[in-house]
Amino acid sequence: MIYYNVSTCSGLFPGMFYLNIDREGAGAAIEKAVHVLQSGGVIAYPTETFYGLGVRFDNHESLKKLYDLKKRPREKAMPLIIGDIGLLGMLVSPQWLGKIPAPASLLMGKYWPGPLTLLMPAIEGLSEYVSAHTGKVAVRVPGKSLALALARKAGFPVTATSANPSGMPPADDGGKVSAYFDGSLDLIVDGGKTPGGLPSTIVDVSGGGAEMVREGVVSRDAMEKFLTQSRYTSKGE
């Protein structure tokens, strides 16, 4: 496997590596990305919308570095991706998981994998960098993309905050990510230009209902229509 050292930095690794998946192959790129994550590094990777920045969900130093790189306000929680719904046990209150409210269950069944982020009650001890002291965790199973393959290969939750400094437009190609962070990342996985468009929709299901926090790819009308029809069907009316 060939790695392209395009700059030097004072991070965990001797330089920032830039992998093109067309040249290296998606499997090799994902394998390297998981190794960097496991070692405490910060990566950029393509999702089904824009590029995201990834670190392990439970590495305090990596999470702190990520907040500093993005200049992200500490009161803003850090969204996560997982490769399988079974990994919710690492993030979400076991009491809530023991009796998942109907709206949450319906939304996961309908839109996962996909661009729908759900806010759920956080498990005790989850990093403050992930929950931002809200008592909630933002998580999704991403749609078909390198991000989904990465999350499945990792086997642990990975951050999925957009690959841009706070307040700047999200990056839709590896070159823009590189320009934004100027060698401060440990790895950029370049999958070409991403579709862009709207970001993932965010819905708070922590209280038992389904409250839309941010409208994105999944529209408010589509979500409400689906939930209404599902309740109608479940009652057998």
ZITA-V832849 format. One line per field, one symbol per residue. phi: phi as a letter, one per 30 degrees, with the letter a starting at -180 (. if undefined). psi: psi as a letter, one per 20 degrees, with the letter a starting at -180 (. if undefined). burial: 1 if it has 9 or more other C-alpha atoms within 8 Angstrom, else 0. Layout:
# ZITA-V832849
phi = ???
psi = ???
burial = ???
This chain:
# ZITA-V832849
phi = .cccdcacacddcdadcbccddddjdddddeddddddddjdcbcadcdbbdbcbbddcceddddddedddhdeddcdcdbcbcadddeddbcedddddbdeeedddddddccdldbcccbddddjdedddchicibbcbacddeadddddddddibdbdbdddadejcdddcadddddddchidccaccccidddiiddddcbdcdcjcbcdcbdbeddddddddddddddddddic
psi = ppqooirqrkbhrirpqopohhghqhggggggghggghjjrprqqpaifaqrpprqijoghggggggggilppiipqoqqqqiqhiihhihqphgghhmpqggggggghgipqrloppprpqqpiqphhghkkijqppqqoqrorhgghghghgjqqpqkqqmqqpiqqqpjrhhhgghgiljirhppookaprhbbqrqqppojhjhbnophppcgoqgggghgghghgggghik.
burial = 000011111010101111111001110111101101100111111111111111111010011101101101000011111110001110111001100010111110001111111111111001101111000111111111111111111111111111111000011111011100101111111110010100111111110111010011111000100010010100000
